[in-house]
Amino acid sequence: MKFKALQENLRKAMRKRIDKGDLTGLKLAQQTGFEQAHISNFLNSKRSLSLEGMDKVLNVQHLSVLDLLDPAEINKRASILPPSPGEFEDVVMAEGAIAAGEPLITNENVKDILKFKKAFLRRLRPDIKGARDDWRRFVLVKVDSRDGTSMYPRLNPGCVVLIDRHYNSLENYRKNEQNMYAVKKDGGTTIKYVEMVGNSLILRPHNQSWPVQVIPIQEGETYGDHIVGRVCYVGVEVYEPGGSSDRFRLRMRHNFAQNSQGTAFSRAIKG
């Protein structure tokens, strides 16, 4: 919210108190030490207050800047999910560009919220390179057609990947098994196998008909700056007859995750 909007909300708050009989322009002038004409001009939108002036009005009226914010705007930009009760944890789904660049995912950027078993998430081992402690750890991203095809059959277009953003190390999570990573590229993310060669990250597809990509590491950067996180779970849509009407569902065979309606994901990889 811009300063002008905050000032207008303060003006409305003062007018509301005056209309209710709880305040007068003269009293507000006396409280703040301003001339009555100055306060009158402010209340009638003929002039603005300085930051110091706004601060005086807020103090004498026992208000804070938070009282001037639109509740809808606060909710839109809120980034902290409430603690999840029970055995499941809420994990947000966002666009790849948001997952790549936003430490905290605000409500306006949440596409969906799915539930994962807390016990499963706790078992996942982090390996942070750089400053990532303040990043929301787990984020879901839907795989696009290019990544789904280039990583086939490990991924499919439209599948959902769980990204551990606290694992941006190139150390193999499991011995003799390549990690899949979400990597920052072209303003978004791409899912690939990753290795470091010289001063460049090499992005390799699983599908050998797709080209290898190279990301040079610039001076002052580390490879960890380019890695969004390790793919630690893949969910796919499973077609299921639904009695009188067939439908697609997200189903899970091993009970690690489910969406808010109780429909679950099938496990392609785990951990």
BALOSE-268893 format. One line per 8 residues: number of its first residue (from 1); their letters; for each residue x, y, z of N, C-alpha, C. Coordinates in steps of 0.02 Angstrom, whole numbers, plus 50000, padded with zeros to 5 digits. Example, Ala and Ser with C-alpha at 12.3 -4.5 7.8 and 13.67 -1.06 7.14 Angstrom:
BEGIN
1) as) 50660/49716/50390/50615/49775/50390/50660/49835/50390  50642/49888/50354/50684/49947/50357/50645/50002/50394 .
END
This chain:
BEGIN
1) mkfkalqe) 50042/49940/50000/50000/50000/50000/50044/50062/50000  50026/50112/49959/50067/50172/49953/50051/50222/50008  50099/50270/50018/50093/50320/50071/50028/50360/50064  50012/50378/50002/49951/50418/49990/49889/50381/50014  49887/50315/50002/49830/50275/50023/49827/50270/50099  49885/50264/50131/49887/50263/50205/49860/50328/50234  49880/50384/50203/49857/50449/50227/49781/50456/50219  49755/50431/50163/49683/50435/50152/49646/50392/50203 .
9) nlrkamrk) 49673/50334/50220/49642/50291/50270/49644/50323/50339  49698/50359/50354/49701/50395/50418/49648/50450/50420  49641/50486/50365/49590/50538/50361/49520/50509/50372  49506/50452/50340/49441/50420/50349/49430/50397/50420  49483/50372/50452/49477/50349/50522/49461/50407/50568  49492/50465/50556/49479/50524/50598/49408/50550/50585  49388/50551/50522/49320/50575/50506/49268/50529/50538  49282/50465/50539/49235/50418/50570/49228/50431/50644 .
17) ridkgdlt) 49283/50445/50678/49280/50459/50750/49244/50525/50763  49254/50574/50720/49219/50638/50727/49144/50629/50717  49126/50590/50666/49055/50578/50651/49021/50541/50709  49058/50499/50744/49029/50462/50800/49027/50504/50864  49058/50563/50862/49058/50606/50921/49114/50592/50970  49161/50548/50950/49217/50531/50994/49275/50580/50989  49273/50624/50939/49329/50668/50926/49304/50731/50892  49341/50785/50900/49328/50846/50862/49393/50870/50830 .
25) glklaqqt) 49386/50912/50779/49446/50939/50748/49487/50979/50796  49453/51017/50840/49488/51059/50890/49527/51015/50938  49496/50961/50961/49530/50916/51009/49591/50884/50977  49584/50862/50913/49641/50831/50879/49697/50881/50870  49680/50945/50857/49732/50996/50850/49768/51007/50916  49730/51007/50971/49760/51016/51036/49805/50957/51054  49783/50896/51038/49822/50837/51054/49889/50835/51016  49887/50856/50954/49946/50851/50912/49990/50913/50913 .
33) gfeqahis) 49962/50970/50936/50000/51032/50937/49998/51069/50870  49955/51046/50824/49948/51080/50760/49896/51136/50765  49900/51184/50719/49848/51235/50714/49782/51201/50694  49726/51228/50719/49661/51198/50702/49649/51200/50626  49671/51254/50594/49662/51261/50522/49701/51206/50484  49759/51189/50510/49800/51137/50480/49763/51069/50482  49734/51054/50541/49697/50992/50549/49634/50993/50506  49601/51051/50504/49540/51056/50464/49554/51045/50390 .
41) nflnskrs) 49609/51073/50366/49628/51062/50296/49643/50989/50281  49675/50957/50329/49690/50885/50321/49625/50844/50318  49581/50857/50365/49518/50818/50369/49475/50830/50308  49481/50887/50276/49440/50904/50218/49478/50893/50152  49533/50856/50155/49572/50836/50096/49601/50896/50059  49614/50951/50095/49644/51010/50063/49719/51011/50068  49746/50970/50113/49818/50964/50119/49835/50897/50151  49898/50879/50146/49921/50816/50174/49962/50828/50236 .
49) lslegmdk) 49974/50774/50272/50018/50777/50330/50086/50747/50312  50137/50772/50345/50203/50743/50337/50205/50676/50374  50258/50638/50364/50266/50575/50402/50265/50589/50477  50300/50643/50497/50301/50660/50568/50231/50678/50592  50193/50714/50550/50125/50732/50568/50080/50672/50575  50086/50625/50528/50046/50564/50532/50063/50525/50596  50128/50524/50611/50150/50488/50671/50120/50518/50734  50115/50585/50736/50085/50618/50794/50012/50599/50801 .
57) vlnvqhls) 49976/50600/50745/49904/50583/50746/49895/50511/50769  49935/50466/50743/49930/50395/50762/49943/50387/50837  49994/50422/50862/50012/50416/50933/49956/50441/50979  49931/50500/50965/49881/50529/51010/49814/50492/51006  49801/50459/50949/49739/50422/50941/49748/50347/50954  49808/50329/50979/49823/50260/50998/49810/50211/50940  49837/50229/50883/49831/50188/50823/49901/50168/50800  49904/50117/50757/49967/50098/50725/49956/50097/50649 .
65) vldlldpa) 50010/50092/50613/50005/50088/50540/49962/50028/50519  49965/49974/50557/49926/49915/50541/49851/49929/50540  49830/49977/50582/49759/49995/50583/49737/50031/50519  49785/50055/50480/49769/50091/50419/49770/50045/50358  49793/49985/50366/49797/49939/50310/49730/49906/50296  49717/49895/50233/49656/49860/50212/49663/49787/50232  49615/49759/50271/49620/49688/50290/49626/49641/50231  49593/49658/50176/49598/49616/50116/49668/49617/50088 .
73) einkrasi) 49701/49675/50092/49770/49681/50068/49817/49642/50113  49806/49645/50178/49847/49607/50225/49841/49533/50211  49780/49510/50203/49769/49438/50190/49799/49417/50123  49795/49462/50074/49821/49446/50008/49896/49436/50010  49930/49475/50052/50003/49472/50055/50029/49430/50113  49985/49401/50152/50007/49359/50208/50047/49300/50182  50099/49281/50218/50143/49228/50193/50153/49171/50243  50122/49175/50301/50133/49123/50351/50069/49083/50359 .
81) lppspgef) 50073/49019/50343/50016/48975/50352/50009/48959/50426  49948/48953/50451/49939/48933/50521/49963/48861/50530  49984/48843/50590/50006/48774/50602/49951/48725/50584  49971/48670/50553/49922/48620/50532/49911/48571/50588  49849/48560/50609/49835/48511/50661/49840/48440/50633  49850/48392/50676/49850/48322/50655/49914/48301/50622  49910/48248/50582/49969/48217/50554/49989/48245/50486  49950/48291/50457/49966/48318/50391/49988/48391/50396 .
89) edvvmaeg) 50034/48409/50351/50060/48478/50347/50037/48509/50282  50017/48572/50284/49997/48608/50223/50059/48630/50185  50060/48616/50120/50114/48638/50076/50083/48676/50018  50110/48735/50003/50081/48778/49951/50107/48759/49882  50065/48769/49832/50084/48762/49762/50089/48831/49731  50143/48843/49693/50153/48908/49662/50183/48900/49593  50184/48954/49555/50218/48954/49490/50293/48945/49500  50327/48919/49449/50398/48908/49455/50438/48971/49469 .
97) aiaagepl) 50418/49027/49440/50453/49090/49451/50449/49112/49524  50392/49099/49556/50383/49116/49626/50425/49070/49670  50423/49006/49655/50462/48957/49693/50537/48973/49689  50558/48999/49631/50629/49013/49620/50654/49075/49656  50610/49124/49665/50635/49189/49688/50606/49216/49752  50554/49186/49779/50522/49214/49838/50535/49170/49900  50573/49196/49948/50585/49157/50009/50521/49136/50045  50472/49182/50048/50407/49168/50077/50354/49175/50023 .
105) itnenvkd) 50308/49128/50020/50256/49128/49969/50194/49163/49997  50177/49221/49968/50119/49258/49992/50055/49228/49964  49999/49243/49998/49935/49214/49980/49916/49228/49907  49934/49287/49882/49915/49304/49814/49949/49260/49762  50003/49225/49782/50040/49183/49736/50027/49108/49747  49982/49092/49793/49967/49021/49807/49915/48995/49758  49933/48944/49720/49888/48913/49672/49844/48861/49705  49871/48827/49754/49834/48773/49788/49871/48757/49852 .
113) ilkfkkaf) 49840/48721/49896/49872/48697/49957/49858/48622/49963  49910/48582/49966/49903/48510/49973/49933/48489/50040  49911/48432/50064/49932/48408/50129/49979/48349/50122  50035/48353/50158/50084/48299/50161/50092/48275/50233  50105/48212/50241/50115/48186/50307/50176/48218/50339  50167/48242/50400/50222/48274/50436/50280/48227/50445  50265/48164/50459/50318/48115/50470/50361/48107/50407  50330/48109/50349/50367/48105/50286/50413/48165/50276 .
121) lrrlrpdi) 50387/48225/50287/50426/48286/50278/50484/48289/50328  50473/48267/50390/50526/48268/50440/50583/48222/50422  50569/48169/50385/50621/48121/50367/50668/48147/50313  50647/48199/50278/50688/48225/50223/50747/48265/50250  50806/48248/50228/50868/48278/50253/50885/48342/50214  50895/48399/50248/50914/48460/50212/50989/48463/50199  51010/48504/50152/51081/48517/50139/51085/48586/50105  51090/48638/50146/51087/48706/50121/51156/48732/50102 .
129) kgarddwr) 51161/48764/50044/51220/48800/50023/51201/48874/50017  51228/48915/50062/51210/48986/50061/51158/49001/50114  51127/49060/50107/51078/49084/50156/51008/49064/50134  50981/49011/50164/50915/48987/50146/50872/48973/50208  50898/48985/50267/50862/48966/50328/50794/49000/50333  50788/49061/50305/50725/49098/50311/50677/49084/50254  50695/49038/50208/50651/49020/50153/50601/48968/50176  50538/48975/50154/50489/48921/50165/50518/48859/50131 .
137) rfvlvkvd) 50522/48805/50169/50561/48748/50145/50529/48712/50086  50466/48692/50093/50435/48650/50042/50386/48690/49999  50392/48682/49934/50347/48714/49886/50330/48665/49831  50268/48665/49809/50246/48623/49754/50243/48663/49689  50263/48631/49634/50260/48662/49568/50232/48611/49519  50188/48634/49475/50162/48590/49422/50210/48592/49363  50228/48532/49338/50277/48526/49284/50244/48542/49217  50278/48584/49177/50250/48601/49112/50267/48548/49060 .
145) srdgtsmy) 50244/48558/49000/50252/48506/48948/50325/48496/48929  50364/48551/48928/50434/48544/48908/50474/48504/48959  50467/48521/49023/50503/48484/49074/50478/48413/49080  50412/48405/49075/50384/48338/49079/50409/48292/49024  50415/48320/48964/50439/48280/48907/50514/48268/48912  50552/48320/48932/50625/48313/48935/50647/48265/48990  50606/48257/49042/50624/48213/49098/50584/48148/49097  50548/48135/49042/50509/48073/49037/50557/48013/49035 .
153) prlnpgcv) 50542/47957/49069/50479/47942/49104/50479/47958/49178  50532/47990/49203/50532/48007/49274/50480/48060/49291  50466/48104/49243/50413/48153/49251/50367/48149/49191  50307/48175/49201/50257/48181/49147/50231/48252/49146  50213/48279/49089/50182/48345/49087/50120/48346/49133  50115/48398/49174/50058/48405/49218/50066/48374/49286  50120/48336/49297/50130/48307/49363/50151/48362/49412  50148/48347/49476/50164/48396/49528/50227/48372/49565 .
161) vlidrhyn) 50276/48417/49572/50337/48400/49608/50341/48439/49674  50364/48405/49725/50377/48437/49790/50451/48455/49791  50465/48519/49799/50534/48544/49798/50556/48561/49869  50613/48532/49889/50643/48548/49953/50693/48604/49942  50674/48665/49959/50717/48723/49945/50773/48729/49997  50774/48685/50046/50830/48682/50093/50881/48628/50073  50875/48604/50011/50924/48558/49984/50945/48585/49915  50995/48628/49916/51022/48654/49853/51095/48635/49844 .
169) slenyrkn) 51115/48582/49879/51181/48553/49871/51181/48504/49813  51240/48495/49782/51246/48446/49728/51266/48377/49753  51269/48368/49819/51283/48302/49847/51224/48256/49834  51237/48195/49811/51183/48147/49800/51147/48132/49865  51081/48135/49862/51041/48118/49921/51049/48044/49938  51049/48004/49886/51061/47933/49894/51122/47913/49853  51162/47869/49879/51222/47847/49845/51205/47816/49777  51243/47836/49727/51236/47808/49660/51168/47822/49628 .
177) eqnmyavk) 51134/47875/49650/51070/47893/49620/51069/47969/49609  51056/47990/49547/51056/48061/49531/50997/48097/49562  51010/48156/49588/50956/48199/49612/50924/48235/49552  50860/48247/49557/50826/48293/49512/50819/48360/49548  50832/48414/49511/50829/48480/49541/50783/48526/49502  50753/48573/49539/50722/48631/49508/50777/48685/49505  50788/48712/49446/50842/48760/49435/50813/48825/49407  50840/48882/49429/50819/48946/49402/50841/48953/49329 .
185) kdggttik) 50794/48969/49286/50812/48979/49215/50759/49020/49180  50782/49070/49143/50738/49112/49102/50679/49140/49141  50693/49162/49203/50641/49192/49244/50594/49144/49278  50606/49080/49270/50563/49029/49302/50606/48972/49327  50580/48911/49321/50617/48852/49342/50615/48799/49287  50665/48757/49288/50665/48697/49246/50687/48639/49289  50663/48579/49274/50680/48520/49313/50729/48479/49273  50788/48466/49302/50840/48429/49267/50886/48394/49317 .
193) yvemvgns) 50928/48348/49291/50986/48325/49327/51039/48381/49321  51079/48390/49374/51126/48446/49374/51195/48422/49396  51246/48448/49362/51315/48436/49383/51355/48499/49370  51411/48505/49405/51455/48562/49398/51515/48542/49357  51529/48579/49303/51587/48568/49262/51623/48635/49254  51683/48641/49282/51718/48705/49281/51678/48757/49318  51662/48812/49284/51622/48866/49314/51552/48868/49286  51526/48810/49266/51460/48808/49237/51419/48751/49267 .
201) lilrphnq) 51354/48764/49271/51307/48710/49288/51283/48678/49224  51286/48612/49222/51263/48574/49165/51196/48543/49182  51144/48559/49144/51077/48534/49155/51063/48478/49105  51054/48418/49130/51045/48360/49086/50974/48333/49091  50942/48321/49034/50875/48291/49034/50880/48215/49042  50827/48184/49062/50824/48111/49064/50812/48084/48993  50771/48120/48956/50756/48102/48887/50815/48124/48843  50853/48077/48816/50914/48092/48780/50903/48129/48714 .
209) swpvqvip) 50841/48133/48691/50827/48170/48630/50824/48246/48643  50827/48265/48706/50825/48336/48723/50896/48361/48735  50910/48425/48720/50978/48451/48726/50999/48463/48798  51065/48460/48809/51094/48481/48872/51097/48557/48874  51085/48586/48933/51087/48659/48941/51144/48678/48988  51171/48737/48978/51229/48761/49017/51212/48828/49048  51226/48835/49113/51217/48898/49149/51285/48919/49176  51316/48971/49149/51380/48995/49175/51371/49025/49246 .
217) iqegetyg) 51418/49011/49290/51417/49041/49357/51458/49105/49354  51426/49161/49367/51459/49225/49363/51500/49239/49425  51545/49287/49420/51586/49306/49477/51541/49331/49535  51555/49306/49594/51515/49324/49652/51456/49278/49664  51444/49232/49618/51389/49184/49625/51417/49116/49646  51372/49074/49672/51388/49003/49683/51335/48962/49647  51350/48899/49637/51300/48857/49603/51235/48854/49643  51241/48859/49709/51181/48856/49751/51133/48913/49740 .
225) dhivgrvc) 51158/48969/49713/51114/49026/49698/51066/49009/49641  51084/48961/49599/51044/48945/49541/50997/48886/49553  51010/48848/49606/50969/48789/49619/50912/48807/49667  50851/48797/49643/50792/48812/49685/50787/48760/49740  50796/48697/49722/50792/48644/49772/50789/48575/49740  50792/48525/49783/50790/48455/49760/50718/48431/49753  50704/48396/49700/50638/48365/49691/50637/48302/49735  50593/48302/49784/50591/48247/49832/50527/48207/49829 .
233) yvgvevye) 50482/48227/49784/50418/48190/49779/50386/48209/49713  50356/48161/49680/50320/48173/49617/50251/48144/49623  50200/48184/49610/50131/48160/49610/50102/48163/49540  50064/48113/49521/50034/48111/49454/49959/48101/49459  49923/48126/49409/49852/48116/49405/49838/48045/49381  49790/48013/49413/49771/47945/49394/49698/47945/49374  49683/47918/49315/49614/47914/49292/49577/47860/49330  49518/47877/49355/49480/47830/49395/49407/47833/49375 .
241) pggssdrf) 49375/47776/49359/49302/47778/49346/49266/47802/49409  49217/47845/49399/49182/47872/49457/49108/47855/49457  49092/47794/49440/49022/47774/49440/48986/47803/49381  48936/47844/49394/48896/47872/49340/48936/47921/49297  48988/47950/49326/49028/47998/49287/49102/47984/49301  49139/47970/49247/49210/47960/49255/49244/48026/49271  49301/48021/49304/49336/48082/49322/49410/48067/49333  49448/48122/49334/49519/48117/49351/49526/48134/49425 .
249) rlrmrhnf) 49568/48097/49459/49581/48111/49529/49657/48110/49540  49678/48144/49592/49747/48138/49615/49746/48087/49670  49779/48032/49658/49775/47976/49703/49843/47957/49729  49848/47932/49790/49910/47912/49819/49907/47840/49842  49956/47801/49821/49956/47731/49840/49986/47719/49908  50031/47764/49931/50068/47751/49992/50051/47799/50049  49998/47838/50040/49971/47879/50094/50021/47930/50122  50059/47963/50078/50105/48014/50101/50075/48084/50095 .
257) aqnsqgta) 50028/48092/50049/50002/48160/50037/49931/48158/50014  49895/48212/50027/49827/48219/50002/49810/48292/49996  49759/48307/49955/49740/48377/49949/49688/48394/50001  49665/48457/50000/49621/48480/50053/49553/48446/50052  49535/48414/49996/49472/48378/49993/49480/48304/50012  49542/48285/50030/49554/48217/50050/49576/48173/49992  49576/48199/49930/49601/48162/49874/49676/48160/49877  49707/48104/49860/49779/48097/49874/49819/48091/49810 .
265) fsraikg) 49885/48099/49818/49932/48093/49763/49961/48023/49760  49971/47998/49699/50008/47935/49692/50082/47950/49693  50121/47905/49720/50192/47916/49728/50231/47892/49668  50269/47937/49637/50314/47917/49584/50384/47907/49613  50407/47954/49655/50468/47945/49692/50455/47971/49762  50495/47950/49809/50486/47971/49878/50554/47984/49909  50559/48038/49948/50619/48051/49985/50676/48078/49942 .
END
